[in-house]
Amino acid sequence: MHPFLHHPRWLLPYLGAWLLLSMFPAAILGPMDVGHRLQAVAITVLPTLGFAVATLPSWYLCRVLPLDRSGALRLATVHGIGALCGGLLWLGLAEVAARGAGLVPGWADAASRLAGHRPELVATGAVFWCLVAAFHYLLAAIEAVHEAEARAAVLAVRAREAALAGLKAQVHPHFLFNSLNTISALVTRDPAGARQACIQLADFLRQSLRTPDARPIPLADELALARSYLGVEAVRLGSRLVVREVIEPGCESVPILPLVLQPLVENAVRHGVARIPEGGTLGLEAWRADGFLWLRVTNPVDPGSPGAGGGGMGLRTLRDRLGAMYTQGAILDARRDGDTFRVVVRVPLEDGGEAT
């Protein structure tokens, strides 16, 4: 399909350029006096614009005969014939325009102005054909570059989705290993709790399997997934686990990469709250500021365990997933501050500003 059909706004500048080119054959026909020069312009403008429109289908010929895959002889033959036909076409259009101009009072001799100039006008039409062909080859080259960029973008997206899928696949075995250990510990001392943990685990897996590998989901769904995990751990820890949520209104609808919160709350429980005999409070916050969605998960750590509170694999995997999903703007900052370990995640809002 001709690019002008995709971008009709390009047609006006195209015709404007041909309007300027029409001055070339007008100079061939027009003598020095102003009156006859206007006559020459009138004879050449409409044929040139008509020629520019009539030769637009040569785009398809240029697509069939690309410069890099067609022999020089074949190109010369085809475009040589095209140039001859283009020259005759332009002369024919000029003849019609001259006869039409002859109907204007005072311009009865307009048709006679072509006499003696027909070879030059045929050559002009041939040059115009070459200009049209060159223009279409340039358009084809630009289109090929855009197509290559589009293919590269698609491949990049697919590669990113594959990377996200692979990283997400690492989350589930890690979580299952920890959850099964939790259930195993409950089987002998709290069979009812083990059964409840199995139910909670099944609910979590059902929800996580519904989430896409790479497509963002609303934060509300991500919160529901994290709460399902906390439900599993609440069976084991009981009153030792206290969850405090502070979610800014409106944040629930913000899209976010799946399985962001679950690894964070898992680390907070297993490397923080669960290691303290009296337990503690897990903080979960979400808010918007400066065009970003901010998430913060905090948990207490055992003062006697230097460096505790972090959990390496979950944070490393999450940092890789954020880097694969968001090309820029996303950060994950994890640090211990006294007896508290906090993780802050920042991801860009889709609209570039705060949602309302």
C-alpha positions in Angstrom: 0.0 0.0 0.0 1.3 3.4 -1.0 2.6 5.4 2.1 0.3 8.3 1.1 -2.7 6.1 1.9 -1.3 5.6 5.4 -0.3 9.3 5.7 -2.5 11.5 3.5 -1.0 14.6 5.1 2.2 14.0 3.2 0.4 14.5 -0.2 0.2 18.3 0.1 4.0 18.8 0.6 4.5 16.4 -2.2 2.3 18.4 -4.6 4.0 21.6 -3.3 7.4 20.3 -4.4 6.0 19.4 -7.8 4.5 22.9 -8.1 8.0 24.2 -7.9 9.3 21.7 -10.4 6.7 22.9 -12.9 8.7 26.1 -13.2 11.4 24.1 -15.1 9.3 23.3 -18.2 7.7 26.7 -17.9 11.2 28.3 -18.3 11.5 26.2 -21.5 8.3 27.6 -23.0 8.2 31.1 -21.6 9.9 34.0 -23.3 11.0 37.1 -21.5 7.7 39.1 -21.6 5.5 38.7 -18.5 2.3 37.9 -20.3 3.7 35.0 -22.2 5.5 33.7 -19.2 2.2 33.5 -17.3 0.8 31.6 -20.2 3.7 29.1 -20.1 3.2 28.7 -16.3 -0.5 28.0 -16.9 0.4 25.4 -19.5 2.9 23.5 -17.3 1.5 23.6 -13.8 -1.5 21.4 -14.3 0.3 18.8 -16.4 3.1 18.6 -13.8 0.7 18.1 -10.9 -1.3 15.6 -12.9 1.9 13.8 -13.8 2.9 13.7 -10.1 -0.5 12.1 -9.2 -0.6 9.7 -12.2 2.8 8.3 -11.5 2.1 7.5 -7.9 1.4 3.8 -8.8 5.1 3.5 -9.8 5.6 2.9 -6.0 4.5 -0.7 -6.6 7.0 -1.1 -9.5 9.8 0.2 -7.2 8.7 -2.3 -4.5 8.8 -5.2 -7.1 12.2 -4.1 -8.3 14.2 -3.2 -5.2 17.6 -1.6 -5.9 19.6 -4.2 -3.8 18.0 -7.3 -5.4 17.5 -6.4 -9.0 20.1 -6.5 -11.7 21.4 -3.2 -13.2 20.3 -4.2 -16.7 16.8 -5.0 -15.6 16.5 -1.8 -13.6 17.8 0.3 -16.6 15.5 -1.4 -19.0 12.3 -1.1 -16.9 13.0 2.5 -15.8 14.2 3.4 -19.3 10.8 2.3 -20.7 9.1 4.1 -17.7 11.0 7.3 -18.4 10.0 7.2 -22.1 6.4 6.6 -21.2 6.6 9.3 -18.5 8.0 11.8 -21.1 5.1 11.0 -23.5 2.6 11.2 -20.7 3.9 14.6 -19.6 3.8 15.9 -23.3 0.2 14.6 -23.7 -0.9 16.4 -20.5 0.8 19.6 -21.7 -0.9 19.4 -25.1 -4.3 19.1 -23.3 -3.4 22.0 -21.0 -2.3 24.2 -23.9 -5.6 23.6 -25.8 -7.5 24.4 -22.6 -5.4 27.6 -22.2 -6.3 28.6 -25.7 -9.9 29.0 -24.7 -8.8 31.9 -22.4 -9.4 35.3 -24.1 -6.1 36.6 -25.5 -4.4 33.2 -25.3 -5.5 31.8 -28.6 -1.9 31.0 -29.5 -1.3 28.9 -26.4 -1.2 25.6 -28.2 1.4 26.9 -30.7 3.8 27.5 -27.8 4.6 23.8 -27.7 5.9 23.8 -31.3 9.6 23.3 -31.4 9.8 22.3 -27.7 8.4 18.8 -27.8 11.7 17.0 -27.6 12.7 19.1 -24.5 9.3 18.5 -22.9 9.6 14.7 -23.5 13.0 14.8 -21.9 11.5 16.8 -19.0 8.9 14.2 -18.5 11.6 11.5 -18.5 13.5 13.4 -15.9 10.3 13.7 -13.8 9.9 9.9 -14.0 13.4 9.4 -12.7 12.6 11.8 -9.8 9.4 9.9 -9.0 11.3 6.6 -9.0 14.0 8.0 -6.8 11.4 9.4 -4.4 9.7 6.1 -4.2 13.0 4.2 -3.6 13.7 6.7 -0.8 10.2 6.0 0.7 10.9 2.2 0.4 14.2 2.6 2.2 12.5 4.6 5.0 9.7 2.1 5.3 12.3 -0.8 5.5 14.1 1.0 8.3 10.8 1.5 10.2 9.8 -2.2 9.6 13.2 -3.3 10.9 12.8 -1.1 14.0 9.3 -2.5 14.5 10.5 -6.1 14.2 13.4 -5.3 16.6 10.9 -3.8 19.1 8.7 -6.9 18.9 11.7 -9.2 19.4 12.8 -7.0 22.3 9.3 -7.3 23.9 9.2 -11.0 23.4 12.7 -11.4 24.9 11.7 -9.3 27.9 8.5 -11.4 28.3 10.6 -14.5 28.1 13.0 -13.2 30.7 10.1 -12.2 33.0 8.5 -15.6 32.6 11.8 -17.3 33.5 12.3 -15.1 36.5 8.7 -15.6 37.6 9.3 -19.4 37.3 12.0 -19.0 39.9 9.6 -17.5 42.4 7.1 -20.4 42.6 9.6 -23.2 43.5 11.2 -20.9 46.2 7.8 -20.1 47.7 6.6 -23.7 47.5 9.7 -25.0 49.2 9.1 -22.6 52.1 5.4 -23.2 52.3 5.8 -27.0 52.4 8.3 -26.6 55.2 5.7 -24.6 57.1 3.0 -27.3 56.5 5.5 -30.0 57.5 6.2 -28.3 60.8 2.4 -28.1 61.5 1.4 -31.7 60.6 2.4 -33.3 63.9 1.7 -30.5 66.4 -1.3 -28.8 64.7 -3.1 -31.0 62.2 -5.9 -28.5 61.9 -3.5 -25.7 61.3 -1.7 -27.8 58.6 -5.0 -28.4 56.9 -5.8 -24.7 57.0 -2.3 -23.9 55.6 -2.9 -26.3 52.7 -6.2 -24.5 51.9 -4.5 -21.1 52.1 -1.6 -22.5 49.9 -4.1 -23.8 47.3 -5.9 -20.4 47.3 -2.5 -18.6 46.7 -1.5 -20.9 43.9 -4.9 -20.6 42.2 -4.6 -16.8 42.3 -1.0 -16.7 41.2 -1.7 -19.0 38.2 -4.2 -16.5 37.0 -1.7 -13.7 36.8 0.2 -13.2 33.5 3.9 -13.6 33.3 4.7 -10.1 32.0 1.5 -8.0 31.7 0.9 -5.7 34.6 -2.0 -6.3 36.9 -3.8 -3.9 39.3 -2.1 -3.4 42.6 -5.4 -4.7 44.2 -4.7 -8.1 42.7 -1.1 -8.0 43.9 -2.3 -7.1 47.4 -4.8 -10.0 47.3 -1.9 -12.4 46.3 0.3 -11.1 49.2 -2.6 -11.5 51.7 -3.0 -15.1 50.6 0.6 -15.8 51.4 0.3 -14.0 54.7 -2.7 -16.2 55.4 -0.5 -19.3 55.0 2.0 -17.9 57.5 -0.6 -16.6 59.9 -1.6 -20.3 60.5 1.9 -21.1 61.6 2.8 -18.0 63.5 -0.6 -17.1 65.0 -0.6 -13.9 67.0 3.2 -13.5 66.5 2.5 -12.1 63.0 0.7 -8.7 62.9 0.2 -7.0 59.6 -0.3 -3.3 59.3 -1.4 -1.9 55.9 -1.4 1.7 54.8 -2.6 1.9 51.2 -3.3 5.3 49.8 -6.8 5.5 48.2 -6.7 5.0 44.5 -3.4 3.0 44.4 -5.4 -0.2 44.1 -6.1 0.5 40.4 -2.4 1.2 39.5 -1.0 -1.5 37.2 2.1 -3.2 38.5 4.3 -6.2 37.6 2.9 -9.4 39.0 4.5 -11.0 42.1 6.3 -7.9 43.4 4.8 -7.9 46.9 4.8 -11.6 47.6 8.6 -12.0 47.6 8.9 -8.9 49.8 6.4 -10.1 52.4 7.9 -13.6 52.3 11.3 -12.2 53.2 9.8 -10.0 55.8 8.2 -13.0 57.5 10.8 -15.7 57.2 13.9 -13.5 57.8 12.3 -11.1 60.2 9.1 -11.8 62.2 9.5 -15.6 62.3 13.0 -15.4 63.8 11.9 -13.3 66.7 10.4 -15.3 69.6 7.7 -12.7 70.3 7.1 -12.0 66.6 6.4 -8.5 65.4 4.6 -6.2 63.0 5.0 -6.4 59.2 4.3 -3.0 57.6 2.9 -2.8 54.1 2.5 0.7 52.5 1.7 2.0 49.0 1.4 5.6 47.8 1.9 7.7 44.7 4.3 10.6 44.4 6.4 12.4 41.6 4.9 10.2 38.9 5.8 6.9 40.6 4.1 4.2 42.6 6.0 3.6 45.9 5.8 0.4 47.9 7.4 -0.2 51.3 7.6 -3.3 53.3 9.1 -3.2 56.8 9.7 -5.8 59.4 11.5 -6.2 62.8 14.8 -8.1 62.9 16.5 -9.9 65.7 19.0 -7.5 67.2 21.4 -10.4 67.9 21.6 -11.4 64.2 23.8 -9.0 62.3 22.7 -8.7 58.7 19.5 -10.6 59.2 16.2 -9.4 57.7 17.1 -9.6 54.0 16.9 -12.9 52.2 19.0 -12.8 49.0 17.3 -14.9 46.3 13.9 -13.2 46.5 15.3 -9.7 46.3 17.8 -10.5 43.6 15.1 -12.1 41.5 12.7 -9.2 42.0 15.4 -6.7 41.2 16.0 -8.6 37.9 12.3 -8.7 37.1 11.9 -5.0 37.7 14.9 -4.2 35.5 13.4 -6.4 32.7 9.9 -4.9 32.9 10.7 -1.2 33.3 13.5 0.1 31.1 14.1 3.1 33.5 12.7 4.6 36.7 12.2 1.4 38.7 14.3 0.9 41.8 14.5 -1.6 44.7 16.2 -0.4 47.8 16.7 -2.8 50.7 18.5 -1.8 53.9 18.5 -2.4 57.7 18.0 0.5 60.0 18.7 -0.5 63.6 16.2 -3.2 64.5 14.0 -2.6 61.4 14.6 -3.9 57.9 12.8 -2.0 55.1 12.5 -2.6 51.4 11.3 0.3 49.1 10.2 -0.4 45.5 9.5 2.5 43.0 7.9 1.9 39.7 6.8 4.5 37.1 3.1 5.2 36.7 1.9 4.4 33.2 0.5 8.0 32.5 3.7 9.6 33.8 2.0 11.3 36.6 -0.1 10.7 39.6 -3.4 8.9 39.0 -6.5 10.6 40.1 
